[in-house]
Amino acid sequence: MLKKIFYGIYTLSLKKSVDFLLSKTTVDEKIVKISKETGRRLKNMKEEIKDVGEAAKETFNQLDDIVDAAKGEKRKGRKPKKNKKS
């Protein structure tokens, strides 16, 4: 019985303290500001991870070109421009 009373007082006071903290406008504003900042950072991280993935893919494609060059195959792509002197 005594345990139930102490538990009730503890949970009631804990709930009141959380409600008190959340009722303050500065805390609410900070929570909103932090959540927006976190969302912005997460969006930027996703974009950077995508860029890194694309760069890694391009690097692996170029590694295949190096292997082909080592085998003696001709270079693929645009031919070098010839300079004409007049």
N, C-alpha and C positions, 0 to 999 in steps of 0.2 A: 504494500500500500504506500509506504513512504517512498519507495523507488518510483512509483507512478507519479507521485506529487512532484518530486524533484525533476523527473523527466518532463512533465508538463511545464514547469517553471522554466526549465532550460530551453525547450523548444519554443515556448511563447516569447521568451526574452530574445532568442536568436532571431525569430521571425520579426519581432519588433525592431531589432537593430538593423536587419537587412532592409526592412521597409523604410526605416529612418534614413539610411544611407541613400537609397534609391529615390527618396522623395526630394533630396537636395538637387537643385538644378545644376550645380556645377558637376556633380557626379554623373548625372544623366548626360550632360553635354560632353563630358570627357569620354563616356562610354560610346556615344555616337561618333565622336571624332576618331577614337581609336578604331572602331569598326570600319569606318570609311577608309582610314589610312591603311588598315590591314587589307581591305579589299583592293585598294589601288596597288599596293605592293604585290599582292598575289597575281593581279592581272599583268603587271610588268614582268614578274618572274615567268609566267606562262609564255609570254612573247619571247623572252630571252632563251628559254629552253627550246622553243620552236626554232629560233635562229641558230642555236648551237647544233640542233639536229640536222638542219639543212646544210650547215657548214661541214659537219662530219660526213654527210652523204656525199657532198662534192669532193671532199678529201679522198674518200674511198674510190670514187670514180677516177680521180687522177692517179691513184695508185695503180689502177688497172692499166693506165696509159704508160706508166713507168715499166711495168712488166712487159707490155707489148714492145716498148722501145728496146728493152734488154734482149728480147727475142729477135730483134732485127726487123720488125715490121715498120712500114712507113707511117709517118705521122698523119693522123686524121684531122680534118678541120680545114679552115681557110688557109689557102696557100699564101706565103709571104709576098708582099707587094714588091715589085721590082722598081728600083729607082732609075729614072731616065734622066740623063744629063744632056742638056742642049747646048 
